[in-house]
């Protein structure tokens, strides 16, 4: 594809126009008085949303430079939404203010690189101030408030808080469709994973299509079960002892599956084979978790390479196992309590040293399965579009609730940023040159979230921001009630981690765009005409 080279002010100007255009559309949905954003579709009904991250995903520009600027903002918003829920819109509002003010300074002769250094220095100082101001979330009510604000819906906030409470605010919570019009929390005791049986003919109840055993042995294999003779000693022992057997393996050969189904149909053994959880290299650790929970051994490994050496005393045990088409549940594992505690401690040590978000999430979920269980928020709605929007809101609420449990709470309504801006202003006094201008730029931009919240609710932003800035503590402007009050007492709170992440990402994105000196872009291509389906035939009578 042909490329276009854009240099200097032309490149930076196009990037800024795209970023600010996206921000203007998204910022209108910010705060309690925010308006909905209508997202048109080429086919079907438009989507109506008040989610800043959803609106950001939909904004596109025909101009290559403008689209590149919008793409930077979209990526930044997605990172914030993933880590902090409803703070994606705050990040976009902050970044837009930094870009507008930064462009004015650059046009007046300021050095872009020096501005960038000042903005990034100030963002680190502000992040430290926010963390220092945060208060621990003392209980369920505060976490529920943070979740409700992120979702823009009190009922969804309660749903997210209930799910976290059911796993002692430490376990793993996922969000899935309920299949009905109702939303609810489904708590899963013991261990569970999202893999089911190899064949429906392994079910013990053909109405629910699930296998359900009590007092079962659990055999674990880290490799594919290729030959029936490797399993015969274990199968014979289980059949003679009258013990139900759950086999968890990566894969079964057709011969092994046929042999198992034959024995099940003749009722010579109570048996079900389930697919091992995870993928590739991530499968082995999950099998080790099940072994620790049930007190068993993983076969097909360096320590136990011979499957034919498997016996009931080397298998794990569980008071109950239940296997459906898509999930396996293991209750009452017989693993040694002290050994399991040491195993979980080792996982926590790995969690402390995890280097990326994905690794932390995986370790957190593994620990939760072994300690607090897991919960699923089942989201229901009257229509598919409603379910999609509710799912996005619940996901934002859950991210905000988790952030609140980890890093505590700050006063909402933009008040926390106003308090941090005072620390930035004093920090700027020790600098000089254009770096100082960058610090002052961030300090003034920290007032923009409070100003936008007031403006969207129909109030004059200037007086609201100035009075809130001059106030002390958590006093700020409640845009929903139209008066000043203590934000903590009013329940208007934000997770500290969410505000810090939004600030850091916004400063980074704005700094990237402001220091751009060139852009290599795809040349616009004419839109291809959509073909008319050849099964449409018009007759004169159709036109009458």
C-alpha positions in Angstrom: 0.0 0.0 0.0 1.3 3.5 -0.8 2.6 5.6 2.1 2.4 9.3 2.8 5.2 11.1 4.7 4.0 14.0 6.9 6.6 16.2 8.7 6.7 18.8 11.5 3.7 20.8 12.3 1.5 19.1 9.7 2.1 15.7 11.3 1.6 16.9 14.9 -1.4 18.9 14.0 -3.2 16.0 12.3 -2.5 13.7 15.3 -3.8 16.3 17.7 -6.9 17.0 15.7 -7.8 13.3 15.7 -7.1 12.9 19.4 -9.2 16.0 20.3 -12.0 15.0 18.0 -12.3 11.6 19.7 -12.0 13.2 23.1 -14.8 15.7 22.4 -17.2 12.8 21.5 -16.2 10.7 24.6 -16.1 13.6 27.1 -19.8 14.3 26.6 -20.6 11.1 28.4 -18.5 12.0 31.5 -20.0 12.3 35.0 -23.5 12.0 36.4 -24.8 14.5 33.9 -23.1 13.0 30.9 -25.1 12.4 27.7 -25.4 9.2 25.8 -23.3 8.6 22.6 -25.1 7.1 19.7 -22.9 4.7 17.6 -24.2 4.1 14.1 -23.9 0.8 12.4 -23.7 0.1 8.7 -26.3 -2.6 9.3 -28.8 -3.0 12.1 -29.8 -0.6 14.8 -27.4 1.9 16.3 -25.9 1.4 19.7 -26.6 3.9 22.5 -23.9 4.0 25.3 -22.6 6.1 28.1 -19.4 4.2 28.2 -16.3 6.3 27.3 -14.3 3.3 26.3 -17.1 2.0 24.0 -17.5 5.4 22.4 -13.7 5.7 21.9 -13.6 2.4 20.0 -16.2 3.5 17.5 -14.6 6.9 16.5 -12.7 6.7 13.2 -11.4 9.4 10.8 -10.9 9.3 7.1 -7.7 11.4 7.3 -4.7 9.2 8.1 -3.0 11.5 10.6 -6.2 12.2 12.5 -6.9 8.4 12.6 -3.4 7.8 14.0 -4.0 10.4 16.8 -7.4 8.8 17.6 -5.8 5.3 17.6 -3.3 6.4 20.3 -6.2 7.6 22.4 -8.2 4.5 21.8 -5.3 2.3 22.9 -4.7 4.4 26.0 -8.4 4.2 26.9 -8.4 0.4 26.4 -5.4 0.0 28.7 -7.1 2.1 31.4 -10.5 0.3 31.0 -8.8 -3.1 31.4 -7.0 -2.1 34.5 -9.3 0.4 36.1 -12.8 0.2 34.7 -14.7 3.5 34.4 -11.6 5.8 34.6 -11.0 5.5 30.8 -13.1 8.6 30.2 -11.2 10.6 32.8 -7.9 9.6 31.1 -9.2 10.8 27.7 -10.4 14.1 29.3 -7.0 14.6 30.9 -5.1 13.8 27.7 -7.2 16.2 25.7 -6.5 19.0 28.1 -2.8 18.3 28.0 -2.8 18.3 24.2 -4.8 21.5 23.9 -2.6 23.4 26.3 0.6 21.8 25.0 -0.1 22.8 21.4 -0.7 26.4 22.5 2.7 26.4 24.3 4.5 24.9 21.3 3.0 27.4 18.9 4.2 30.1 21.3 7.8 28.8 21.0 8.1 26.2 23.8 10.3 23.2 23.2 8.2 20.0 22.9 10.9 17.7 24.4 11.2 20.0 27.5 7.5 20.1 27.8 7.4 16.3 27.7 10.0 16.0 30.4 8.0 18.4 32.6 4.7 16.6 32.1 6.1 13.2 32.9 8.0 14.4 36.0 4.8 16.1 37.2 2.7 13.0 36.6 5.0 10.9 38.8 4.7 13.6 41.5 0.9 13.7 41.2 0.7 9.9 41.3 2.6 9.9 44.6 0.3 12.6 46.0 -2.8 10.6 45.0 -1.5 7.4 46.7 -0.6 9.4 49.8 -4.2 10.8 50.0 -6.0 7.5 49.5 -8.0 5.8 52.3 -8.4 2.1 52.7 -11.8 0.8 51.6 -13.2 -0.3 55.0 -16.0 -2.5 53.8 -18.5 -3.7 51.3 -20.5 -0.4 51.2 -17.5 1.7 50.0 -16.5 -0.9 47.4 -20.1 -1.0 46.2 -20.1 2.8 45.8 -16.9 2.8 43.7 -18.3 0.1 41.5 -21.6 1.9 41.1 -19.9 5.1 39.9 -17.8 3.2 37.4 -20.8 1.4 36.0 -23.1 4.4 36.2 -25.7 2.1 37.8 -26.2 1.3 41.5 -27.7 -2.2 40.8 -24.6 -3.2 38.8 -22.4 -1.8 41.5 -24.1 -4.1 44.0 -23.7 -7.0 41.7 -20.0 -6.5 41.4 -19.5 -6.0 45.1 -21.6 -9.1 45.9 -19.5 -11.2 43.6 -16.2 -10.0 45.2 -17.7 -10.5 48.7 -18.6 -14.1 47.9 -14.9 -14.8 47.3 -13.7 -12.8 50.3 -12.6 -10.0 48.1 -9.6 -12.1 47.0 -10.9 -14.7 44.7 -11.4 -14.6 40.9 -14.6 -13.2 39.4 -15.5 -13.4 35.7 -18.4 -11.9 33.7 -20.6 -14.0 31.4 -24.0 -13.9 29.8 -26.8 -15.5 31.9 -28.9 -16.7 29.1 -32.0 -15.1 30.7 -33.2 -11.6 31.4 -31.9 -11.7 34.9 -28.5 -10.8 36.3 -27.1 -12.7 39.3 -23.9 -14.0 41.0 -23.0 -17.6 40.8 -20.5 -18.7 43.4 -18.5 -21.9 42.8 -17.1 -23.7 45.9 -14.0 -25.8 45.6 -12.1 -25.9 42.3 -13.5 -25.4 38.8 -12.2 -24.9 35.3 -13.8 -24.2 31.9 -13.4 -27.6 30.3 -15.9 -30.4 30.1 -16.3 -34.1 29.2 -15.0 -35.7 26.1 -18.3 -37.3 25.2 -21.9 -36.7 26.3 -22.3 -40.5 26.7 -20.2 -40.1 29.9 -23.1 -38.2 31.6 -24.9 -39.8 34.5 -27.9 -37.6 34.0 -29.0 -37.3 30.4 -31.5 -34.5 31.2 -28.8 -32.1 32.4 -26.1 -33.8 30.4 -23.6 -33.9 33.3 -21.7 -36.6 35.2 -22.0 -36.3 38.9 -20.0 -38.6 41.3 -19.4 -38.7 45.1 -16.2 -39.8 46.7 -14.3 -40.0 43.5 -10.7 -40.7 42.6 -9.0 -38.1 40.3 -6.4 -39.2 37.8 -4.3 -36.5 36.1 -2.3 -36.8 32.9 -0.1 -34.1 31.4 -0.1 -35.9 28.0 -2.4 -37.5 25.6 -3.8 -40.9 26.5 -2.8 -43.0 23.5 -3.1 -46.6 24.5 -5.8 -48.5 26.5 -3.3 -50.9 28.1 -1.5 -48.1 29.9 -4.7 -47.4 31.9 -5.9 -50.9 32.4 -4.3 -51.5 35.8 -5.9 -48.3 37.2 -9.3 -49.0 35.6 -9.4 -52.6 36.9 -8.5 -51.4 40.4 -11.2 -48.7 40.4 -13.8 -51.2 39.1 -13.0 -53.8 41.7 -13.0 -51.2 44.5 -16.3 -49.7 43.3 -14.7 -46.2 43.2 -15.8 -43.6 40.8 -13.0 -42.2 38.6 -12.5 -38.8 37.1 -9.8 -38.8 34.4 -8.4 -35.4 33.4 -6.1 -35.5 30.4 -5.0 -33.3 27.5 -6.5 -35.6 24.9 -7.8 -39.1 24.3 -7.1 -41.3 21.4 -10.1 -42.8 19.6 -9.2 -46.3 21.0 -9.1 -45.0 24.6 -12.4 -43.1 24.2 -14.1 -46.1 22.6 -12.9 -48.4 25.4 -14.1 -46.0 28.1 -17.5 -45.6 26.6 -17.9 -49.4 26.2 -17.1 -50.0 29.9 -19.5 -47.1 31.0 -22.3 -48.5 28.9 -21.8 -52.0 30.4 -21.7 -50.3 33.9 -18.5 -52.1 34.8 -17.1 -48.8 36.1 -18.3 -45.3 37.1 -16.0 -43.1 34.9 -15.8 -39.7 33.3 -13.0 -38.2 31.3 -12.6 -34.4 31.3 -10.4 -32.2 29.1 -7.4 -30.7 31.0 -7.6 -26.9 31.6 -5.3 -24.4 29.9 -3.3 -24.4 26.8 0.2 -25.5 25.8 2.8 -24.6 28.4 0.1 -23.1 30.7 -1.7 -26.5 31.1 0.9 -28.2 33.4 0.7 -25.6 36.2 -3.1 -25.9 36.3 -2.8 -29.7 36.6 -0.4 -29.3 39.5 -3.0 -27.0 41.2 -5.6 -29.8 40.9 -3.1 -32.3 42.3 -2.3 -30.1 45.3 -6.1 -29.6 45.9 -7.0 -33.3 45.7 -3.7 -34.8 47.0 -2.9 -36.6 43.8 0.0 -36.9 41.3 0.3 -35.6 37.8 1.3 -38.5 35.5 3.2 -38.2 32.2 5.8 -35.9 33.8 9.5 -36.2 34.7 8.5 -37.4 38.2 5.9 -39.9 37.1 6.5 -40.7 33.4 4.8 -44.1 33.4 1.0 -44.1 33.1 0.8 -47.8 33.8 2.2 -47.2 37.3 -1.0 -45.2 38.2 -3.0 -46.6 41.1 -5.8 -45.4 43.4 -3.4 -44.4 46.2 -1.5 -42.1 43.7 -4.7 -40.5 42.5 -6.3 -37.5 44.1 -9.6 -37.8 46.0 -12.7 -35.5 46.1 -15.9 -35.7 48.0 -17.8 -34.8 44.8 -17.0 -34.1 41.1 -19.4 -32.7 38.5 -18.6 -32.5 34.8 -20.8 -30.7 32.3 -20.2 -30.0 28.6 -18.2 -26.9 29.3 -17.1 -27.0 33.0 -15.6 -29.3 35.6 -16.2 -28.8 39.3 -14.2 -30.6 42.1 -15.5 -30.3 45.6 -13.9 -31.3 48.9 -10.4 -32.1 47.7 -8.4 -34.4 50.0 -5.1 -32.6 49.7 -3.0 -32.3 52.8 -3.8 -29.0 54.5 -0.2 -28.1 55.4 1.1 -29.1 51.9 -1.7 -27.1 50.2 -0.8 -24.0 52.4 2.9 -24.3 51.4 1.8 -24.6 47.7 -0.4 -21.5 47.9 2.4 -19.6 49.6 4.8 -20.4 46.8 2.2 -19.1 44.3 1.9 -15.9 46.3 5.7 -15.4 46.1 5.4 -15.8 42.3 2.6 -13.3 42.3 4.7 -10.7 44.1 7.4 -11.1 41.5 5.1 -11.2 38.4 6.3 -8.8 35.7 3.2 -8.3 33.6 -0.6 -7.9 34.1 -1.4 -11.2 32.3 0.9 -13.2 34.6 -0.5 -11.5 37.7 -4.1 -12.2 36.6 -3.3 -15.9 36.0 -1.6 -16.4 39.3 -4.4 -14.5 41.1 -7.0 -16.8 39.6 -5.0 -19.9 40.4 -4.7 -18.8 44.1 -8.4 -18.0 44.2 -9.3 -21.5 42.9 -7.3 -23.1 45.8 -8.4 -20.8 48.6 -11.6 -18.7 48.1 -13.3 -20.3 45.2 -14.5 -18.4 42.2 -17.6 -16.4 41.2 -19.3 -15.7 37.9 -21.5 -12.6 37.3 -24.2 -13.7 35.0 -25.4 -10.7 33.0 -28.9 -10.8 31.6 -31.0 -8.2 29.6 -34.1 -8.1 27.4 -32.1 -7.8 24.2 -28.6 -8.7 22.8 -27.7 -5.1 22.6 -28.8 -4.5 26.1 -26.8 -7.5 27.3 -23.7 -6.2 25.6 -23.9 -2.8 27.2 -24.7 -4.3 30.6 -21.7 -6.6 30.3 -19.4 -3.7 29.6 -20.8 -1.8 32.5 -20.4 -4.8 34.9 -16.9 -5.3 33.7 -16.1 -1.7 34.5 -17.7 -2.0 37.9 -15.8 -5.1 38.7 -12.5 -3.5 37.7 -13.2 -0.5 39.8 -14.2 -2.7 42.8 -11.0 -4.7 42.5 -9.0 -1.5 42.3 -10.7 -0.2 45.4 -9.8 -3.3 47.4 -6.2 -3.1 46.4 -5.3 0.6 46.6 -8.1 2.3 48.6 -10.4 5.2 47.7 -10.1 8.9 46.9 -12.8 11.6 46.8 -14.6 11.6 43.4 -15.9 14.3 41.2 -12.4 15.4 40.2 -11.6 16.5 43.8 -8.6 14.2 44.2 -7.0 15.6 41.0 -7.6 19.2 42.3 -5.8 18.3 45.6 -2.9 16.7 43.6 -2.6 19.8 41.4 -1.6 21.9 44.5 1.4 19.6 45.1 2.3 20.0 41.4 2.2 23.7 41.6 4.7 23.7 44.6 6.9 21.2 42.7 7.0 23.5 39.7 8.7 26.2 41.8 11.9 24.3 41.8 12.2 24.0 38.0 12.9 26.6 35.3 12.6 26.9 31.5 10.1 24.9 29.4 10.3 22.0 31.8 8.6 24.2 34.3 5.9 25.0 31.7 5.3 21.3 31.3 4.7 20.9 35.1 2.3 23.9 35.1 0.5 22.4 32.1 -0.2 19.2 34.0 -1.3 21.1 37.1 -3.8 23.1 35.1 -5.0 20.0 33.2 -5.8 18.3 36.5 -8.7 20.7 36.9 -10.3 19.6 33.7 -12.1 16.4 34.9 -14.0 18.5 37.6 -14.8 21.2 35.1 -16.1 18.7 32.5 -18.3 17.0 35.2 -19.8 20.3 36.1 -20.3 21.5 32.5 -22.0 18.2 31.5 -24.5 18.6 34.4 -25.4 22.1 33.2 -23.4 24.2 35.7 -20.7 26.9 35.0 -17.4 25.0 35.3 -15.3 28.0 36.4 -16.9 28.8 39.7 -17.5 25.2 40.6 -13.8 24.3 40.1 -12.4 27.4 41.9 -14.6 26.9 45.0 -13.7 23.2 45.1 -10.0 24.0 44.7 -10.1 26.5 47.5 -11.9 24.0 49.8 -10.1 21.6 52.1 -10.1 17.8 52.4 -12.8 16.0 50.4 -15.1 18.9 49.9 -16.1 19.2 46.2 -19.0 19.9 43.9 -21.7 17.2 43.7 -22.9 17.7 40.1 -25.9 15.3 40.7 -27.2 17.3 43.6 -25.9 20.7 42.5 -24.1 21.6 45.7 -20.8 21.4 47.5 -20.4 18.6 50.1 -17.9 16.1 51.6 -17.4 13.5 48.8 -16.6 10.7 51.1 -19.8 11.2 53.2 -21.8 11.5 50.0 -20.4 8.2 48.7 -18.8 9.9 45.7 -15.5 8.0 45.5 -13.0 6.7 43.0 -10.5 3.9 43.4 -7.0 5.4 43.9 -5.4 2.9 41.6 -7.8 3.9 38.8 -7.1 7.6 39.1 -3.3 7.0 39.2 -3.5 4.7 36.1 -5.6 7.2 34.2 -3.2 10.0 35.1 -0.1 8.1 34.1 -1.6 6.8 30.8 -3.0 10.2 29.8 0.4 11.9 30.5 2.2 9.3 28.4 -0.2 9.5 25.5 -0.1 13.3 25.4 3.6 13.3 25.6 3.9 10.9 22.6 1.7 13.1 20.4 3.2 16.4 21.4 6.7 15.3 20.5 5.8 13.7 17.2 8.0 15.2 14.4 6.9 13.0 11.5 4.2 10.5 10.5 4.3 7.7 7.9 0.7 7.0 7.0 -1.2 4.9 4.6 -2.5 6.7 1.5 -6.4 6.9 1.7 -8.0 4.4 -0.6 -11.4 5.1 -2.3 -14.2 3.1 -0.7 -15.3 0.2 -2.8 -18.9 0.1 -3.9 -20.8 -2.6 -2.2 -22.1 -5.2 -4.7 -25.8 -5.5 -5.1 -27.0 -9.1 -4.3 -27.8 -10.9 -7.5 -31.0 -12.4 -6.0 -32.8 -9.1 -6.0 -35.1 -8.7 -9.0 -37.2 -5.7 -9.6 -40.4 -5.9 -11.7 -42.7 -3.0 -12.7 -45.2 -4.1 -10.1 -42.7 -3.5 -7.4 -42.6 0.2 -8.3 -46.3 0.7 -8.1 
